[in-house]
Amino acid sequence: MGAPSSLAAVLLAMLWAQDISCSAEVVPAAPFLYLRQQKAGTGRVKRAWVIPPISVSENHKRIPHLLVQIKSDKQQPGGVIYSIRGPGVDEEPRGVFSIDKLSGKVYLNTLLDREKNDHFRLQAFALDLGGVPLEDPTDLEIVVMDQNDNRPLFRQDVFSAHVVEGAAPGTFVMKAEATDADDPETDNAALRYSILEPALQDLFEMDALSGEIRTAQVKLDREVVGTYNLTLQVADMSGEGLATTASAVIHVEDINDNPPEFSTKEFFMEAPENKVDVIVGHLMVQDKDLPGSPNWLAKFTILEGDPEGAFAIQTEPLTNNGIVSLVKALDYEQQDHFELLVSVQNRSPLELSAPKAARALATIQVQVLDANEAPFFRENPWRGRVDEGTPPGTEITVYRASDPDIHQAQEIRYSQASSVDDWLQIDPESGLVRTRDTVPPRASFPEGWYTTQILACDNGRPSLTATGTLSIEVVEVNNHAPLLIRGSGELCQQGGSLVLSATDQDLAPHAEPFHFRLSTSRTQLAHNWSLSHTNATHALLQPHGEVAEGLHVLPLLISDSGQPPREREQLVNVTVCPCGQEGSCQARAAAVVGAMTGLGFGALMIILSSAALLLVLALLVAGLERSRRQAFRKSLLGGSQDDLRDNVLNYDEQGGGEEDQDAYDINQLRNPDLLFPPPSPRVKPPLRKDHPYGYSFPQYPRRVPACPSDIEDFINEGLEAADADPAVPPYDTALIYDYEGDGSAGGSLSSILSSMADEDQDYDYLNEWGPRFRRLAELYGQ
């Protein structure tokens, strides 16, 4: 095909809005269509067709939309078939593009979104009817043109930042960033940032291009506004296009630019005496800084008025107030009022930018409350000495307590905490300690010390008590002379010796060593006998030459080492006997006699006195028992006027007096077994409640006394049996005997029957018969 054919193709392409025609001819006038020729080795020209990129706007609403028409210069009428392949056709996303296979027109079938696919690269094919390629495949590139169809978006809905109060202008606060899905190479993605609130633009400024927010002026004061809420905006098209907003929360951080202050310049408090760890009062302070922060927490300092460090001030975390407490006990008598000068400041230092202010000071007036204090012993324990054997009433010391309450008139009384040892006493008012009894020996106390507790009690409210300790050393005195352990012995006549040993009730240094010597009252003994000390408590007694056999009584003087020394004279019974073959005595009997006769006179007198005293006591007890028995028997036979039941009660006998011998069988008295049948040997008769103490049951069977004069004793035995029988109260066994004793105090019975009227009788005499007849006197005496 010649040059006119290629030109026609170019014109057609221009008319069809970038429709493309391929020709073997070179068309230099068309910028979107050109023919690339390559010469072969034979000088032959190889033809190929090239298609420039095709641009189409996204969101094109006229569908289908003709994009381009492709033609081959080898086209025969109805002889070329066109096709395209690639993404958007037979690859995902499918169905976006299509081609008319006969005309070669390429159509857009759906809306395009540049943010999803910004271009498509297809391949175009030209085939004959037999499917043979007429041209080599060529690339068809479709470029999607951007539209401003996406709003810019902030990376987050709410931005948060912190900035310190008082920050300098230009201090960086935060950066708010946004994105735009449109083409960044176009104005569709040209973003501009701004703060919408005009009132806050004086405090904060925002960079329009970067989105950085910085402080504008030194006006940030947390105590005025602690948090700022900004509304941020970002818009594309250099601020003229689509826009969106977000929030920014800016927290102003606190600095210590406000010192604490006391609510008042003077506080009044009361403090108890003698107590620690108690709260005295509170100090109220105010601080404008952030509560709970170190810039707000207060620290208190006592500057003056507490040299001993008795007070402490702690900060209460919730209220920031000061808690004044006692760490040392106060003494009202020593100081009853305190005036404390205190200061307050924050735990963190004050910022240099804070306004200058004087240090916060306040005065605390503390009044000490007087309380009753327990008395005390200035010398506790008190240590002293007393000699053993000290007589009663001896003053030892005055153990007094002191009362610290000098402003209160109180009395102190003294007593012993325990009265187990009663040899010591203390005056309850003066505290004078003296002996009540003789001081016991030192050996009766542990290590010679006596310890007791003394109580001193005041009369305050409440009453308080102090305890003092008395430690008294009981001093050993030499009040006992040594005593021989054995005062007799035997020795051989030829060369024998006797070992003497002594002991002392006293303790060192008033005991051993002992000094033994023979009494000088009998000088002859000193020539015949000698003493030699073997140790501190023993001595050896030896004769000079031969001494006569028999008992020798030697007066011996033994003294101790006390100051002054005590000496005792004792008799030593020495039996001298002939020696046997082994050097021992032969006459044992003589030694026994000598031992018995060797008792001292004092010992013999003690034994005899004891025996005589026991004999006198036995006789006295026997006499008293006999007297009591006789008095009891006499009362039973009518001696007592209080009990006449055996003389006047219920005889139930109507005999003829002394001449009537048949009314009563006297044999019953002579046969006691009829009156008192013997009890069972296995059953012990019970005792009556009014049975006299000390009398036993009569022995069964009782025998009739041989002599009629003993009938009184016989009747007394019956009375005892009646008293011991609990089955017959208030009757008496003696009623059956018709024995009225020596005489009847009630008079003749006929005198009672002589009058027929009760009012003629005087029954007052019944009151004299004892308690048993008082009821009868009351009935008939009215």
C-alpha positions in Angstrom: 0.0 0.0 0.0 1.3 3.4 -0.9 1.8 6.7 0.9 -1.8 7.9 0.4 -3.1 4.9 2.3 -0.9 5.7 5.4 -2.0 9.3 5.5 -5.6 8.2 5.4 -4.9 6.1 8.4 -3.4 9.0 10.3 -6.3 11.1 9.6 -8.7 8.5 10.7 -6.8 8.1 13.9 -7.1 11.8 14.6 -10.8 11.7 13.9 -11.4 8.8 16.2 -9.6 10.4 19.1 -6.4 8.6 19.1 -7.5 5.7 16.8 -4.3 4.0 15.6 -3.4 2.7 12.1 -0.4 0.7 11.2 1.3 1.2 7.9 4.6 0.4 6.3 4.9 4.0 5.5 6.7 6.5 7.9 4.4 9.3 9.1 6.6 11.8 11.0 3.8 14.3 11.5 1.9 12.1 14.1 3.4 12.2 17.7 1.2 9.3 18.8 1.8 7.1 15.9 5.0 6.2 14.3 6.5 3.4 12.3 9.6 1.7 13.5 11.5 0.2 10.6 14.4 -2.2 10.7 16.4 -3.1 7.7 17.2 -6.7 7.1 20.3 -8.0 5.7 18.8 -8.4 2.3 17.8 -4.7 2.2 14.2 -5.6 2.9 12.1 -3.4 5.3 10.3 -5.1 8.3 7.1 -3.4 9.2 5.7 -3.1 12.9 3.0 -0.9 14.5 3.4 1.0 17.8 0.6 2.5 19.9 1.3 5.4 22.4 -0.4 5.3 25.9 -4.1 6.1 26.0 -5.4 8.3 28.9 -8.8 7.9 30.4 -10.3 9.6 33.5 -11.4 7.6 36.5 -15.1 7.6 37.4 -16.1 8.1 33.7 -19.8 7.7 33.7 -20.6 7.3 30.0 -20.4 3.5 29.6 -19.4 2.0 27.3 -16.9 4.5 26.3 -14.8 4.2 23.0 -11.1 4.5 23.9 -9.3 3.7 20.6 -9.6 1.9 17.2 -6.8 -0.2 15.9 -6.4 -1.1 12.2 -3.9 -3.1 10.1 -2.7 -1.8 6.7 -3.1 -5.4 5.5 -6.7 -5.1 6.2 -8.9 -6.8 3.6 -12.6 -6.1 3.7 -13.8 -8.6 6.2 -10.5 -10.3 6.3 -8.9 -9.1 9.6 -10.0 -10.2 13.1 -8.8 -8.0 16.1 -8.4 -9.2 19.8 -6.9 -7.9 23.0 -5.6 -9.7 26.1 -4.4 -8.8 29.5 -5.6 -7.4 32.9 -9.1 -6.0 32.5 -9.9 -8.3 29.7 -9.2 -12.0 30.4 -7.4 -11.3 33.6 -8.6 -9.8 36.9 -10.3 -7.5 37.0 -12.2 -9.1 34.0 -14.6 -7.2 31.8 -13.2 -3.8 32.2 -12.2 -3.5 28.4 -13.5 -5.1 25.2 -12.8 -4.9 21.5 -14.9 -5.1 18.4 -13.2 -7.9 16.5 -14.1 -6.7 13.1 -13.7 -2.9 13.5 -10.9 -2.9 16.1 -12.6 -0.5 18.4 -11.6 -0.8 22.1 -14.3 0.1 24.7 -14.3 0.9 28.5 -17.2 -1.1 30.0 -17.1 0.0 33.8 -16.1 2.8 36.1 -12.4 3.0 36.8 -10.8 3.8 40.2 -7.3 5.1 40.0 -6.7 4.3 43.7 -7.2 0.6 42.8 -5.7 0.4 39.3 -3.8 3.4 37.9 -3.0 1.8 34.5 -3.6 -1.3 32.4 -1.2 -2.9 29.9 -2.9 -4.9 27.2 -1.7 -6.8 24.1 -3.5 -6.3 20.7 -3.6 -9.0 18.0 -4.5 -8.9 14.2 -5.3 -12.3 12.6 -6.6 -13.4 9.3 -9.7 -15.5 9.0 -7.6 -18.6 9.3 -6.2 -17.4 12.6 -2.8 -16.6 11.2 -1.2 -13.4 12.7 -1.0 -10.7 10.2 1.1 -8.5 12.5 3.2 -9.1 15.5 1.3 -8.4 18.9 1.7 -4.9 20.1 1.3 -3.3 23.7 -1.7 -1.2 24.4 -1.2 0.9 27.6 -4.2 2.6 29.2 -3.4 5.2 31.8 -6.2 6.1 34.4 -6.3 9.9 35.0 -6.8 10.9 38.7 -9.8 12.9 40.0 -10.2 14.5 43.4 -12.6 11.9 44.7 -10.9 11.1 48.2 -10.9 13.3 51.3 -7.7 13.5 53.3 -7.8 11.5 56.5 -6.0 12.1 59.8 -4.0 9.1 61.1 -6.1 9.1 64.3 -9.3 10.7 65.4 -7.9 12.1 68.7 -4.4 13.3 69.2 -3.0 13.6 72.8 0.0 15.5 74.1 1.5 17.1 77.2 3.2 20.5 77.6 4.5 22.1 80.8 2.8 25.2 82.0 4.7 28.4 81.3 6.5 26.8 78.3 8.3 29.2 76.0 6.8 30.2 72.6 7.6 27.8 69.9 7.8 24.8 72.2 6.9 21.6 70.2 3.7 20.0 71.4 2.7 17.4 68.8 2.4 16.6 65.1 -0.9 15.7 63.5 -0.4 13.8 60.3 -3.0 13.1 57.5 -3.1 11.0 54.3 -4.9 11.4 50.9 -5.5 8.5 48.6 -5.5 10.7 45.5 -2.5 11.1 43.2 0.3 12.8 45.2 1.6 14.3 42.1 -1.5 16.4 41.7 -3.3 19.0 43.7 -5.8 16.4 44.6 -3.3 15.3 47.4 -1.9 18.8 48.3 -2.8 19.0 52.0 -3.0 22.0 54.3 -3.5 21.9 58.1 -5.1 24.4 60.4 -6.7 25.0 63.9 -10.4 25.9 63.6 -10.9 27.6 67.1 -9.8 31.2 66.6 -9.6 31.7 70.4 -6.9 29.0 70.8 -4.8 30.3 68.0 -3.3 32.8 70.4 -2.0 29.9 72.5 -1.1 27.3 69.9 -0.1 27.5 66.3 -0.1 24.8 63.7 2.2 24.5 60.7 0.0 24.3 57.6 2.3 22.0 55.6 3.7 19.7 58.3 0.9 19.6 60.8 3.2 20.4 63.8 1.6 22.2 66.8 3.7 24.5 68.9 3.0 27.0 71.7 2.4 30.6 70.6 2.7 32.6 73.8 3.7 32.2 77.5 0.2 32.0 78.7 -0.2 28.4 79.7 -1.1 28.2 83.4 -2.3 24.8 84.8 -3.9 26.4 87.7 -6.1 28.4 85.2 -6.7 25.8 82.5 -5.4 22.3 82.9 -6.5 20.8 79.5 -7.1 22.3 76.1 -9.3 20.6 73.4 -8.4 21.7 69.8 -10.3 20.9 66.6 -7.8 20.3 63.7 -8.6 20.4 60.0 -6.8 19.1 56.9 -7.9 19.9 53.3 -6.6 18.9 49.9 -6.3 21.1 46.8 -3.9 23.2 48.9 -6.7 23.9 51.4 -9.4 24.5 48.9 -10.6 21.0 48.2 -12.0 18.3 50.4 -11.5 18.6 54.1 -11.8 16.6 57.3 -11.3 17.3 61.1 -9.8 15.6 64.2 -9.5 16.4 67.9 -6.3 17.2 69.8 -6.2 17.1 73.6 -3.3 19.0 75.2 -2.6 18.5 78.9 -0.8 21.2 80.7 1.8 19.6 83.0 2.2 21.1 86.5 5.3 22.7 87.7 6.0 23.9 91.3 5.2 27.5 90.7 2.9 27.9 93.8 4.3 27.5 97.4 2.1 26.1 100.1 0.5 28.4 102.7 -1.0 28.0 106.2 -4.7 28.5 106.5 -4.0 30.6 109.7 -0.9 32.0 111.3 -1.5 30.5 114.8 -2.8 27.1 116.0 -3.9 26.1 119.5 -3.6 22.5 120.7 -3.6 20.4 123.9 -1.1 17.5 124.7 -1.5 14.9 127.4 1.2 14.2 129.9 3.3 11.0 129.9 2.0 9.6 126.6 3.7 9.0 123.3 2.4 8.2 119.7 -0.7 10.3 120.2 -2.0 13.0 117.8 -2.1 16.5 119.3 -3.6 18.4 116.3 -3.6 19.2 112.6 -2.1 22.0 110.6 -4.2 23.1 107.6 -2.3 24.3 104.5 -3.3 25.3 100.9 -1.4 24.7 97.7 -2.6 25.5 94.1 -0.4 22.9 92.4 -1.6 19.5 91.2 -2.9 17.5 94.2 -1.0 14.4 94.8 2.1 15.5 92.9 5.5 16.3 94.6 4.8 19.9 93.7 1.7 19.8 96.0 2.9 17.6 98.9 3.9 19.6 101.9 6.8 19.1 104.2 6.7 20.6 107.7 9.7 21.7 109.8 9.7 22.7 113.5 12.1 25.7 113.7 11.8 26.7 117.3 10.3 25.7 120.7 11.1 22.0 120.8 14.7 21.5 121.9 14.1 17.9 123.2 12.4 16.8 120.0 9.2 15.8 121.7 7.0 16.8 118.7 6.8 15.5 115.1 4.8 16.7 112.1 3.8 14.2 109.4 2.0 15.0 106.2 -1.4 13.5 105.6 -1.3 12.2 102.0 -5.0 12.8 101.1 -5.4 16.3 102.6 -1.8 17.6 102.6 -2.4 18.8 106.2 0.2 18.4 108.9 -0.4 15.9 111.8 1.2 17.0 115.0 2.1 14.1 117.3 4.1 13.3 120.4 7.2 11.2 120.0 8.5 11.8 123.6 6.5 11.9 126.8 5.9 15.4 128.2 6.3 16.3 131.9 3.8 18.8 133.2 5.8 19.5 136.2 8.9 20.3 134.1 7.1 22.4 131.4 3.4 22.9 131.0 3.4 25.0 127.8 5.1 24.9 124.4 5.2 27.5 121.7 6.4 26.0 118.4 7.4 27.9 115.3 6.9 25.8 112.2 7.4 26.2 108.4 5.9 24.5 105.4 7.3 23.9 101.9 6.9 21.5 99.0 8.9 18.3 98.7 10.1 19.4 95.3 12.0 22.7 94.9 10.1 25.8 93.7 10.6 26.7 90.1 12.8 29.7 89.3 10.0 31.2 87.2 7.6 31.1 90.2 6.8 34.4 91.8 8.9 35.2 94.8 7.1 34.8 98.1 8.2 34.7 101.8 8.5 31.4 103.5 5.2 30.2 105.1 5.4 30.3 108.9 2.9 29.6 111.7 2.9 29.4 115.5 1.5 26.4 117.5 0.5 27.0 121.1 0.6 23.7 122.9 -0.9 23.4 126.5 0.2 20.3 128.4 -2.6 18.6 130.4 -1.6 17.4 133.9 -2.1 13.7 134.7 -1.7 11.7 137.8 1.7 10.1 137.8 2.7 7.0 139.7 5.1 7.6 142.6 8.6 6.2 142.3 11.4 5.1 144.6 14.6 7.1 144.0 16.7 4.2 145.2 15.4 1.0 143.7 16.5 -1.5 144.7 17.5 -0.5 148.2 20.3 -2.6 149.7 21.0 -2.8 153.4 22.3 -5.1 156.1 20.9 -6.4 159.4 22.3 -8.8 161.9 20.7 -12.2 162.4 19.0 -12.4 165.7 18.2 -8.6 165.7 15.3 -8.1 168.3 11.8 -7.0 167.2 11.3 -3.3 166.8 14.7 -2.5 165.4 14.6 0.1 162.7 16.3 -0.8 159.5 15.6 2.1 157.1 13.0 4.6 155.9 12.0 3.5 152.4 10.0 6.4 151.0 8.7 7.1 147.5 8.5 10.4 145.7 5.4 11.8 144.0 6.2 13.6 140.7 2.8 15.4 140.9 4.2 18.4 142.8 1.1 20.5 141.9 -1.3 18.0 143.4 -1.6 17.4 147.1 -1.5 13.6 147.4 -0.8 11.1 150.1 1.3 8.0 149.7 0.7 4.8 151.7 3.1 1.9 152.0 2.6 -1.8 152.3 4.3 -5.1 151.6 3.4 -6.9 148.4 3.6 -10.2 150.2 3.2 -11.1 153.8 4.8 -14.5 153.6 7.7 -13.5 155.8 6.3 -11.7 158.7 9.5 -10.8 160.6 9.6 -7.4 158.7 7.0 -4.6 158.7 6.7 -1.2 157.2 4.8 1.8 158.6 2.0 2.6 156.1 2.4 6.4 156.5 6.1 7.0 157.1 7.6 4.1 155.2 9.7 3.2 158.2 11.0 -0.4 157.9 11.6 -2.3 161.1 11.7 -5.8 162.4 8.5 -7.3 163.6 10.1 -10.5 165.1 13.6 -11.6 165.7 15.6 -11.8 162.5 16.0 -15.5 161.5 19.5 -16.9 161.0 21.4 -16.2 157.9 21.3 -19.8 156.9 17.5 -19.6 156.3 17.9 -17.1 153.5 19.2 -18.0 150.0 22.9 -16.8 150.0 22.1 -14.8 153.1 19.9 -12.2 151.3 16.2 -11.4 152.0 14.3 -9.6 149.2 10.8 -8.2 149.5 8.6 -5.9 147.4 7.3 -2.6 148.9 4.2 -0.9 147.3 3.7 2.8 147.4 0.1 3.8 146.4 -1.1 7.4 146.0 -4.7 8.6 146.3 -5.0 10.2 142.9 -7.6 9.5 140.2 -6.9 6.9 139.1 -4.8 5.6 142.0 -1.3 4.6 140.9 1.2 2.3 142.6 5.0 2.1 142.5 6.9 -1.0 143.4 10.2 -0.9 145.2 12.6 -3.7 146.1 14.3 -4.1 149.5 17.3 -6.3 149.4 18.6 -6.9 152.9 21.7 -8.9 153.7 21.3 -10.9 156.9 24.7 -10.7 158.5 26.0 -13.7 160.3 26.8 -13.1 163.9 28.6 -15.3 166.4 25.6 -16.3 168.6 26.4 -20.0 168.9 29.2 -21.8 170.6 30.7 -24.9 169.2 29.2 -28.3 170.2 30.8 -31.7 170.3 29.3 -34.1 167.9 30.0 -37.0 170.2 30.6 -36.5 173.9 31.9 -40.0 174.8 34.3 -42.6 173.6 36.7 -45.3 174.6 40.4 -45.8 174.2 42.9 -48.4 175.1 44.9 -48.0 178.3 48.2 -48.4 176.4 48.8 -45.8 173.7 45.1 -45.2 172.8 43.6 -41.9 171.6 40.2 -40.5 171.0 39.2 -38.2 168.1 37.0 -35.4 169.1 34.9 -33.4 166.5 32.8 -30.3 166.9 30.3 -28.4 164.9 28.8 -24.9 165.0 25.4 -23.5 163.9 27.1 -20.3 162.8 28.6 -19.8 159.4 32.0 -18.6 158.4 33.8 -16.6 159.7 32.2 -17.3 163.0 32.7 -21.1 163.0 35.8 -23.2 162.4 38.6 -23.4 163.0 37.8 -24.6 166.5 40.1 -24.4 169.5 40.1 -27.3 171.9 41.5 -27.2 175.4 41.0 -28.8 178.8 39.5 -26.8 181.5 42.0 -25.3 184.0 39.6 -25.8 186.9 41.0 -29.3 187.3 44.7 -28.9 186.9 45.3 -32.6 187.5 43.7 -33.4 184.1 46.1 -31.2 182.3 48.9 -33.4 183.5 47.3 -36.7 182.6 45.7 -35.7 179.3 46.8 -33.8 176.2 44.9 -32.3 173.2 46.4 -31.8 169.7 44.6 -30.3 166.7 44.3 -32.4 163.6 42.3 -30.0 161.4 39.9 -27.1 161.8 37.1 -29.2 163.3 38.9 -32.2 165.0 41.3 -32.7 167.9 43.1 -35.8 169.2 42.7 -36.6 172.9 45.6 -38.7 174.4 46.6 -39.7 177.9 50.0 -39.0 179.4 51.3 -42.4 180.2 49.0 -45.0 181.8 45.7 -43.9 183.3 43.4 -45.9 185.5 40.8 -48.1 183.9 37.2 -47.0 184.0 35.2 -43.8 183.3 37.0 -40.5 183.1 34.9 -37.3 182.9 37.0 -34.6 181.3 35.8 -30.9 181.2 36.6 -29.6 177.7 36.5 -26.0 176.5 35.7 -25.5 172.7 35.8 -22.0 171.2 35.2 -20.8 167.6 36.9 -18.2 165.5 34.1 -15.6 165.6 34.4 -12.0 166.7 34.0 -12.1 169.6 34.6 -15.8 170.0 32.1 -18.1 171.6 33.2 -20.8 174.0 31.4 -23.8 175.5 32.4 -26.2 178.3 31.4 -29.7 177.8 32.0 -33.0 179.6 33.7 -35.8 177.6 33.1 -39.3 179.0 36.2 -41.3 178.2 36.2 -45.0 179.1 39.7 -46.4 179.5 39.8 -50.1 179.0 42.5 -52.7 178.7 43.7 -53.3 175.2 43.2 -56.5 173.3 45.5 -58.2 170.8 44.4 -55.9 168.0 44.7 -52.7 170.1 41.0 -52.4 170.8 39.1 -52.4 174.1 38.1 -55.7 175.6 35.4 -54.5 178.0 32.5 -53.5 175.8 30.0 -53.4 178.6 32.0 -50.8 180.5 32.0 -48.6 177.4 28.3 -48.9 177.1 27.8 -47.9 180.8 30.3 -45.1 180.3 28.3 -43.8 177.3 25.1 -43.8 179.3 26.7 -42.1 182.3 28.4 -39.7 180.0 25.3 -37.7 179.5 25.6 -34.2 180.8 23.6 -32.8 183.7 21.7 -30.5 181.4 20.6 -33.3 179.1 19.4 -35.4 182.1 17.4 -32.5 183.5 15.7 -32.0 180.1 14.7 -35.7 179.9 13.3 -35.7 183.4 11.4 -32.5 182.9 9.9 -33.8 179.8 8.8 -37.0 181.4 7.2 -35.1 184.3 5.4 -32.7 182.0 3.9 -35.6 180.1 2.7 -37.3 183.3 1.0 -34.1 184.5 -0.7 -33.6 181.2 -2.0 -37.2 181.2 -3.4 -36.8 184.8 -5.1 -33.6 183.8 -6.8 -35.1 180.8 -7.9 -38.1 182.8 -9.4 -35.8 185.6 -11.2 -33.7 183.1 -12.7 -36.7 181.4 -13.9 -38.1 184.7 -15.5 -34.9 185.8 -17.3 -34.6 182.5 -18.7 -38.1 182.8 -20.0 -37.5 186.4 -21.6 -34.3 185.4 -23.4 -35.9 182.5 -24.7 -38.8 184.6 -26.0 -36.4 187.2 -27.9 -34.4 184.6 -29.5 -37.6 183.4 -30.8 -38.5 186.9 -32.6 -35.2 187.5 -29.9 -32.8 188.4 -31.0 -30.5 185.5 -34.2 -28.6 185.7 -34.5 -28.2 181.9 -35.3 -31.9 181.1 -37.8 -33.7 183.2 -39.1 -36.0 180.6 -38.0 -39.1 182.6 -40.0 -38.1 185.7 -43.5 -37.0 184.5 -44.2 -38.3 181.0 -46.6 -41.2 180.1 -46.0 -43.9 182.6 -49.0 -45.9 181.3 -49.0 -47.8 184.6 -51.9 -47.7 187.1 -50.3 -49.8 189.8 -51.0 -49.6 193.6 -47.8 -47.8 194.6 -45.1 -49.3 196.7 -47.4 -52.0 198.1 -48.5 -53.2 194.7 -45.9 -55.8 193.7 -47.8 -57.3 190.9 -48.2 -54.3 188.6 -44.6 -54.5 187.4 -42.4 -57.5 187.0 -39.1 -56.6 188.6 -37.5 -59.6 186.8 -37.3 -57.4 183.7 -34.8 -55.3 185.5 -32.8 -58.3 186.5 -32.9 -59.8 183.0 -31.7 -57.0 180.7 -31.8 -59.2 177.6 -35.6 -58.9 177.8 -35.4 -55.1 177.7 -32.4 -54.8 175.4 -32.2 -57.6 172.9 -28.7 -57.9 171.5 -28.3 -56.5 168.0 -27.1 -58.5 165.1 -23.3 -58.9 165.2 -23.1 -57.8 161.6 -25.3 -54.7 162.0 -23.9 -51.7 163.8 -26.7 -49.9 165.7 -27.2 -46.3 164.4 -26.6 -43.3 166.5 -29.2 -40.8 167.6 -28.7 -37.2 166.7 -28.8 -36.2 170.4 -26.5 -39.0 171.5 -23.7 -37.5 173.7 -20.3 -37.4 172.1 -17.7 -39.7 173.5 -19.9 -42.5 174.7 -19.9 -45.9 173.1 -22.6 -48.5 172.8 -23.2 -50.8 175.7 -21.9 -54.3 175.3 -24.4 -57.0 174.8 -25.7 -59.0 176.6 -25.7 -56.8 179.7 -25.6 -58.6 183.0 -27.6 -57.7 186.1 -25.4 -56.3 188.7 -24.8 -58.6 191.6 -25.4 -56.0 194.2 -28.8 -54.2 194.3 -27.0 -51.0 195.1 -25.6 -50.9 191.6 -29.1 -50.5 190.2 -28.2 -46.8 189.4 -25.4 -47.8 187.2 -27.6 -50.3 185.5 -30.2 -47.7 184.8 -27.6 -45.3 183.4 -26.5 -47.9 180.9 -30.1 -48.2 179.8 -30.3 -44.4 179.4 -27.2 -44.5 177.2 -28.8 -47.3 175.1 -32.0 -45.2 174.7 -30.0 -42.1 173.6 -28.2 -44.2 171.0 -31.5 -45.6 169.5 -32.8 -43.4 166.7 -36.1 -45.3 166.5 -37.7 -44.0 169.8 -37.4 -40.2 169.8 -38.6 -38.3 171.8 -39.3 -41.2 174.2 -36.7 -42.6 176.5 -36.0 -46.2 177.5 -35.9 -45.1 181.2 -39.7 -44.6 181.2 -40.3 -48.3 181.7 -38.3 -48.5 184.9 -40.7 -46.5 187.2 -37.7 -44.9 188.6 -38.2 -41.3 189.5 -34.7 -40.5 190.8 -34.0 -38.8 194.1 -37.1 -36.7 194.0 -39.7 -35.3 191.6 -39.7 -31.6 190.9 -43.2 -31.9 189.5 -44.9 -32.8 192.8 -47.6 -35.4 193.3 -49.8 -36.4 190.4 -52.8 -36.3 192.6 -52.5 -32.6 192.8 -53.2 -32.3 189.1 -56.5 -34.3 189.4 -57.7 -32.5 192.5 -59.3 -29.8 190.5 -61.9 -30.4 187.8 -61.4 -27.1 186.0 -58.4 -26.1 184.0 -58.6 -22.5 184.9 -58.0 -23.4 188.6 -54.6 -24.8 187.7 -51.4 -22.8 187.3 -49.3 -24.3 184.5 -46.5 -21.7 184.5 -44.2 -24.1 186.3 -44.1 -26.1 183.2 -41.8 -23.5 181.7 -39.3 -24.4 184.3 -39.1 -28.0 183.1 -37.2 -27.2 180.0 -37.8 -26.7 176.3 -39.8 -29.9 175.9 -42.6 -28.6 178.2 -42.8 -25.1 176.9 -45.3 -26.0 174.2 -47.5 -27.7 176.9 -47.3 -24.6 179.0 -48.4 -22.5 176.1 -51.4 -24.7 175.5 -52.7 -24.9 179.1 -51.3 -21.7 180.5 -53.6 -19.4 178.4 
